[in-house]
């Protein structure tokens, strides 16, 4: 819990955007599963239309999942970089006798 709060304090905008894109990915995945179920339960449906919708949902799921992972990875890496820089700064500014 402390780590999540730390990441939110570091950049709440990036965390919020990553969460929203991840939520969009989840919704698109649910839509994909629902489309597959509807197609299997109704074999007389328009297969060309269903195939186009399936392909579009697959692309949306792929792009949103990759986008979410990239946003959250960038947030994590920048936070770790800030922690390293802060640690180096604190160790550089402390007296030698204290080290």
C-alpha positions as CSV (number, residue, x, y, z in Angstrom):
1,X,0.0,0.0,0.0
2,X,2.8,2.4,0.8
3,X,4.4,1.7,-2.6
4,X,1.1,2.6,-4.4
5,X,0.8,5.8,-2.4
6,X,4.5,6.6,-3.2
7,X,3.9,6.1,-6.9
8,X,0.7,8.3,-6.7
9,X,2.6,11.0,-5.0
10,X,5.4,10.8,-7.6
11,X,3.1,11.3,-10.6
12,X,-0.6,11.0,-10.1
13,X,-1.3,12.0,-13.6
14,X,0.7,9.1,-15.1
15,X,-0.8,6.6,-12.7
16,X,-4.3,7.8,-13.4
17,X,-3.8,7.7,-17.2
18,X,-2.2,4.2,-17.0
19,X,-5.2,3.1,-14.9
20,X,-7.7,4.5,-17.3
21,X,-6.0,2.9,-20.3
22,X,-5.8,-0.4,-18.4
23,X,-9.5,-0.1,-17.7
24,X,-10.2,0.5,-21.4
25,X,-8.2,-2.6,-22.1
26,X,-10.3,-4.6,-19.7
27,X,-13.6,-3.3,-21.2
28,X,-12.4,-4.2,-24.7
29,X,-11.4,-7.7,-23.5
30,X,-14.9,-8.1,-22.0
31,X,-16.4,-6.9,-25.3
32,X,-14.2,-9.5,-27.2
33,X,-15.4,-12.3,-25.0
34,X,-19.0,-11.2,-25.4
35,X,-18.6,-11.0,-29.2
36,X,-17.2,-14.5,-29.3
37,X,-20.1,-15.8,-27.1
38,X,-22.7,-14.1,-29.3
39,X,-21.2,-15.4,-32.4
40,X,-21.1,-19.0,-31.1
41,X,-24.6,-18.8,-29.7
42,X,-26.0,-17.3,-32.9
43,X,-24.4,-19.1,-35.9
44,X,-26.7,-17.3,-38.5
45,X,-25.3,-13.9,-37.7
46,X,-23.4,-11.9,-40.4
47,X,-19.9,-13.5,-40.3
48,X,-18.3,-10.7,-42.3
49,X,-19.5,-8.0,-39.9
50,X,-18.5,-10.2,-36.9
51,X,-15.1,-10.8,-38.3
52,X,-14.5,-7.1,-38.8
53,X,-15.7,-6.3,-35.3
54,X,-13.5,-9.1,-33.9
55,X,-10.5,-7.7,-35.7
56,X,-11.2,-4.2,-34.5
57,X,-11.6,-5.4,-30.9
58,X,-8.4,-7.4,-31.1
59,X,-6.5,-4.3,-32.3
60,X,-8.1,-2.1,-29.5
61,X,-7.2,-4.7,-26.8
62,X,-3.6,-5.0,-28.1
63,X,-3.0,-1.2,-28.3
64,X,-4.6,-0.4,-24.9
65,X,-2.8,-3.2,-23.2
66,X,0.6,-2.2,-24.6
67,X,-0.1,1.5,-23.9
68,X,-1.0,0.7,-20.3
69,X,2.1,-1.4,-19.7
70,X,4.3,1.3,-21.3
71,X,2.8,4.1,-19.1
72,X,3.1,2.2,-15.9
73,X,6.6,1.0,-16.7
74,X,7.7,4.6,-17.5
75,X,6.2,5.7,-14.2
76,X,8.0,3.0,-12.3
77,X,11.3,3.7,-14.0
78,X,11.2,7.5,-13.5
79,X,10.3,7.0,-9.8
80,X,13.2,4.6,-9.3
81,X,15.5,7.1,-11.1
82,X,14.3,9.9,-8.8
83,X,14.9,7.7,-5.7
84,X,18.5,6.9,-6.9
85,X,19.2,10.6,-7.5
86,X,17.9,11.6,-4.1
87,X,19.9,8.9,-2.4
88,X,23.1,9.9,-4.2
89,X,22.4,13.6,-3.3
90,X,21.8,12.8,0.4
91,X,24.9,10.6,0.6
92,X,27.0,13.3,-1.1
93,X,25.8,16.1,1.2
94,X,26.2,14.1,4.5
95,X,29.4,14.6,6.5
96,X,32.2,12.1,5.9
97,X,32.2,11.2,9.7
98,X,28.6,10.3,9.5
99,X,29.1,8.0,6.5
